[in-house]
Amino acid sequence: MTVQVNSEKCNCFRNQLHIELDQWIDILSDVFDDNQLPTMMDLSDLFSRTKKQFLGSCLQKLIENKYSEYITEDISSCPICGNLCKKRDDHSKQYNTMQGPGKIIRPWFYCNNCLHGFHPLDRILEISRKKHQFDIQKQAVKLSARVPFQESSEIFNDLTSQKIGNHFIHNIFESIGQESKIEDILPEKSDIDDKIEKASTKKWRPILVVASDGAHTPTRKKAKRSEKRGKGRWREAKGFRIYLLNNKRIVQVASWHQVQKEYKFGKDLKKIAFRIPQDKVRIALLGDGADWLWKHMCKYFPKGRQVLDYYHCSEHIHKVGKEQYGEKNKECFQWIESAMCRLFYGEVNSVVWGLQRMKPSNETAEEEIRKLIGYLKNNKDKIDYRSARNGGYPIGSGGIESANKFICHTRMKRSGAWWVKETGNAMLRIRCSIYNNTYNKLFEKYKAKKFFLS
């Protein structure tokens, strides 16, 4: 009996689609006018403009046939208390999906016990209370994480023929971003385990790099458009990037950036550290000379090999050389090359001893020499680049620097952009979820919460 009913619904749906297709063909038939010779682009534009009406109608007919019993039902149980309720009214719902617009009429019930009104079909189909449905919201927010809201609205309209405003995109973005947590952004432990297993060989455990750094972000005070916002200021988005080295290629594991205080950065790093099987990898800790990042990396990855960023160290050496000998002096190049060569082989004491015997050429050079001596002494245990390279460990922090660029800078440092801290952090969370491949999980959580509240 069930098979027969399903067959009847399918045949009815098929006949309705034939009618919709005939109507679409009638619209397209104008191209056969002998006086018109449309180009390939003209034909493609014609399909783009008209297909959403056809596909939207097809989707509507599918819903009407597939869920006909929910559209015609007179009694339904309350989703909160389970009380049986009689239909009070029929409500129409105008909606818009990636396929096109549509309209459904479905019954509305009201529970006298818990004073709750509900549409059973909305819960089954997970219909958003907004006109633009979740599939549009998901893609629009993902696009806005890459380009400004106004531009994302224009691009979305051009590519999909779906007209959505930049304010709508911004509101959905804030709803997703403000409610998201680091637990939603970071990959699951099982996903990390799978990546480590694929990168492992019979001979060696894979190298997992934990790199930390800060990226300066333009921020401003929160204020209405009509109010004076005051002068903006640059704040540091502290972040980390964790990745595997597999055949000299980077395998992304997790990225996280937020404008926050140091102690909060440590708590966030702790959360990803507990998801990593540290006994199955060789860990490299990479960073510049900032004490705050080393304190937390060493705490949560105690067996990690500490490596001071080679290029950061080189910058300090070059600065002393230029101040002491002159920027394009032959002695400057010789000293820099000699110092970097010694540091590459881990001879930190030799370089420090030479700096202590150096006679400064001016006061600026004296100050830079003093700072370099302290810098090298503080990071002595992190400087042995030849040994690190022989073990396959990286010596440069290009991985985290590129994360600063493609997560923070390309979206946050656009011309004229100044971010309220909360909004900027929300954008960083969404961008991190995209690069961590957890955006789908993040959106599903948002959808479930919004749908439940509706």
N, C-alpha and C positions, 0 to 999 in steps of 0.2 A: 504493500500500500504506500509506504514512504517513497519507494523508488518511482512509483507512478506519479505521485504528487510532484516530486522533484523534476521528473521528465516533463510534466505539464508546465511547470514554471519556466524551465529552460526553453521550451518551444515558444512560450509566450514572449519571453525575453528576446529570442531570436527574431520573431516577427516584428517586435517593436524596434529592434535595431535596424532591420531592413527599411522601415519607414523613415527612421532618422537618417540613414545613409542616403536614401533617395532625396531627402530634403537638402542634405549637404551637396549632393551632386547637382541639384538644381542651382545652387549658389555658384558652384564651380563652372557651370555650363557656359557662362558668359565668355569664357576664354576661347570658345569655338567661333566667336564672331569673326568673320573673314576680314573685317577692317582692323582687327587688332593682332599684333604679333608680339606677345609678351616675351620678355627675356626669362632666362632661368631664375634670376633674382626676383623678377616680378611674380613668377609662379610660386616661388618659395614663400614670398611675403603673403600672397593670397592664402596659402595653406596655413601659415602662422596665424593670420587674422581670423580665420574661420574654423579651424580645427577645435579650438577650445569650446565653442558652442556645441559642436557635434559630440566631442568626447564627454563634455559635461552632461549632456542629455543622456548619453549611454550609461554613465555612472549613475545618474538618477534612476533610470529604468532598472538597472541592476539592483539597486537598493529596494525599489518598490516591489520587485519580484522576489528577491532573496529573503526579505524581512517582512513579507506581507502580513504574517500572523501578528507581528508586533505593531504594525500600523493599524490593524483592525481590532486589536484586543480591547475588551471592555473592563477586565479585572486584572490587576497586577499586584504583586506583593511589594511592600515598602522596603527599600534597600537598607533602611536603618533598623526598623523594629520587626520587619517581616509581616506586618499586618496586611490583610487583603484589602485593597482599595478599589473603588469604582472610578471609572473614567469621569472626569469633570468637564473636559473640553478637548478640542483639537487645536493644536498650535502649528503654525507654519514656520519653517526655518529656511531663510535664505543663506546659502553658504557658497564658498569659493574654494576650490582645491587646485592643485597643480594641473589637473585635467580640464578644469573649466568651472563655470558657475552651475548652480542647481538649486532646487527647492524641494523640500519634503514636508508633508503634513503628517504629524504624528500625535498620538493621544497624550494628554497630560492628566496626571493623577495627583491627589492630595491626601496625605495621611493625617487624620484627626488626632491620632495618638501622639505623634512627635512633631506635628505642625510642619510637615515637610512636603513640598511639591516636587515632582520628579517626572522626567520623560524616560521610560524604560529603553526606548530605541537609542536615545543619546548615550546611555551607558554602554550599550552593546556595541555601537559604532564608535564610541569615544569621540563624540562630536564636541568641538570647542564651542564655548559660548560666543566667541568672536566670529565674525563673518569669515575671515580668512582662517582656514583650518590648519591643523598642526603641521601638515606636510609643507605648506607655504611658510609657516613660521620658522620651521627648522632650517630650511634652505636660506631664507632671508637673513636670519641672524648669523648663519655661517658666512654669508657673503659680507655682512656688515663688520665681521671680525677682520676682514682683509682691506676694506676700503671704507671711506666715510659714509655716514648714513644717507646723506642726500645722493651721493654717487651710487651707493648700493641700490637705492630705490630706482634710479634711472637704469642701471644695468639689468636689474631684475625685470623691469618692464620691457626692456628691449629684447631680452633673451626668451622670456616666457609669455609675453603679451598679457601678463597679469599686473594690473595697476595697484600697487601698494605704496602708501606714503612713507616718507622717511620717519615721521613721528610714530607711526605704527611699529616700524622696525625697531626704533629706539626703545619704545615701551616694552616690547617683547624681549629685547636684548637685556634690559634692566631686570625684568622678571626672572630671566634665566641666570644672569650673572650674579645678581645680588644674593640669590638663594643657594648658589652652588658652593660646595665645600671642597677642601683639598682631597677628601676621601673620594669624591666623585671624579676628580681630575686625574689622580694617579692611577696607573694601571693596576689590575688585580695581581695578587701574588702568583696565581696560576699562569697568567700571561708572561710575567717576568721569568718564571721557571722555564716556560717553553722556549723563550728566546735564548736563555743561557744554555739549555740543552742543545739547541740547534747550533750554537756557536762553539760548543765543546768539541774537543778532539780526544782521541785515545791517549795522546801523549801529554797534552797540556790543558790546564784549566784556562778558560777564556779570561781576558783582561777586562775588568769593569772599571770605567773611569768615573770618578765623582769629582766634578768641577764646579766651583762656586765663584760668583762675582756679583758686582752691582752694576746696574744700568741706570743712568740718570734720566728721569722722567719729568716733563713739565707739568706742574700741578698748580691749582688755584683754590681759593676759598669757595665754598658753596654759597651761591647767592642767586636771586631772581634776575631775569634779564634786565629789568628796569632798575636794579640796584647796582651800585658800584662794587665791583668784585675785588678791587685792590690789585696790587702787583703780585704776579705769580712767582713761584720759586721752584727750583729744581730739587727733586727728592730722589733718593736712590731706591730703585726697585731691586731688592736683594733676591737672588735666585740661585738655583743650582740646575745643572744638567747631568744626567746619568746616562751613560751609553756604553755599549760593548764594542770592542775592536774585533772584527772578524775579517781576516785576510786584508788588513789595512783599511777596512771600510767601517764606517760608523753605523752601528745598529741602535737606533733610538730606543731608550727605555723610559725615561721620564724627564720632563722639564717643569719647572715651577718658578714663577717670578711674582713678587708682590711688593708694593710700597709698604714697608713695615719695619718694626724695630728688630734689633738683633736677636733678642730672646725668642721672638715669634718665629724667626727664620730657623732657629735651632729646633723648636718644636715641630716645624714642618719637615725638616730633614730627618728627624727621628721617625716620623711616620713612614717614609719610604724606606728607611734603613731596616725596619722590621719586616718589610715585604721581600727583602733580598736575601737569598741563601748565601751568606758571605763565605761559607766554607767551600762553595762550589766555584768560586771565582778568585782571580788574583786582582786585588783592588789597588788602583792608583788614585791618589788624592792630588788634585791639581788646583792651583790658585796663585794669586799674586801675593804681595807681602802683608795684606790686611790681616790683623790678628783675629778679628771676629769670625772670619770664615774658617780659619784653621782650628780654632777652639772647638767648633761644633763638628767639623768633619772628622777630627781625630777622636772625638768623644763617641760618635756613633759608628765609625768605621775604624776601630782601634788597630786592626791588622793591616790597614792600608799603607801603601808606600807613598811617602810624602814627596812631591816633586814641585819645586818652585818654578813657575812659568819662566821658560828660558828667555822669551822675548821681553818680559817684564824686567828680568834681571839685566838683560842686555841694555835696556833703556837707561838704567842707572849707571852702568859702566860708560856708555856713550856720553851721558851728561857730564860726568867728571872729566872725561877725555877732552871734550870741547871746551870746558871752562879752564882746564889746566894748560892745554897746548894750543888751543885755537881750532876752529871747526874744520878747516881744510889743511891743517898742518900734517906733514908726513909723520912726525913724532906721535901725533894724536892717533893716527891709524895703526901705527906699530904698537902703541901701548894698549889700545882697545883689543886688538887681535891677540896680543900676548895674554892679557887678563882673561878674555873669554876662553882662550884655549886652556888655561890653568883651571878655570872654573868647570869647564867641560869634563875634565879629568878629576874633579873633586878636590882640587888643591886650594881650598878656601883660605887656609892659614897663610899660604904663600902670598896670595893677593892682598890679604889684610896687612901682612908684614910690609909689603911694598908700599901700600897706601900710608902706613904710619911713618915711613921714612921719606915720603914724598914732600918736597918743599912747595907749598901752595904759591901759585903765581899771583893771586889776588884774593881778596876777602871772599868773593863768591865761590871761587875754587876751594878755598879752605872749608867753607860751610858744606859744599857738596861732598868733599872728601870725608868729612866727619860723618855725614849722614850715610854715606856708602859703607863705611866701616861698621856702623851700627846695624845696617841692613844685612850685611853679609854675616855678621856674628849671630844675629837673631835667626837667620835662615840657613845656618851652616848644615844642619842635618838634612835639608831638603835639596842640596846642591851636589849632585853626582850624576851628571847627565850621561856620561859614557856608560856607566853601569846600568842606568835606567834603559837606555837604548838597546843595550845588549840583552836585556830581559824582555824586550818588546813593549816596554811602557812608553807612553807619549811624554814629551818634555815641553810641549807647547799647549797653551790653553785656547787653541783655535775653536774647539768644540763649544765652550761656553761663550766665547766672544761671538760666534755665529748665532748662538741662541739669543744673546742680547739683541742682535740685529734683527733676526726674523721673528722673534716673539715681541720684543719691546719697541725697538726703534722704528721699524717700517710702519707701524700703526700708531704708535704713541707720539712720535716726533714729526708729525706732518706739519706743514706750514700753518702757523696760526693756531695750532691745537694746544689747549691748556685743559688739563683734566682735573675734575674734582677727585679726591683720593679714592672714594668709594666706587665711583664710576670707572676710573682707571683700573682699579684692581679687578673689577668685574670683567672688563675687557681682557685683561691679562689672563684671568682664569679661563675664559672661553678660548682664547688663542692657545693656551697651554693644552687644553683638552683636545683641540684639533690636532696638534702635533704629537700628543700622546696617544692619539687614536681612541679617545674615550668620549668624544663629543656625542656619539649616539647614546651612550649610557647616561650622560648628563642630561640630554634632552628628554629621554624617557622618564627620568625622575621628575623633571619639571612638568611634563605632560600628565603624569600620574597624579601629582599634587594638584595641579590646576583642575584636572578633570574631577578629582575627588571633591574639591571645594565647590564645584559647580553643582 
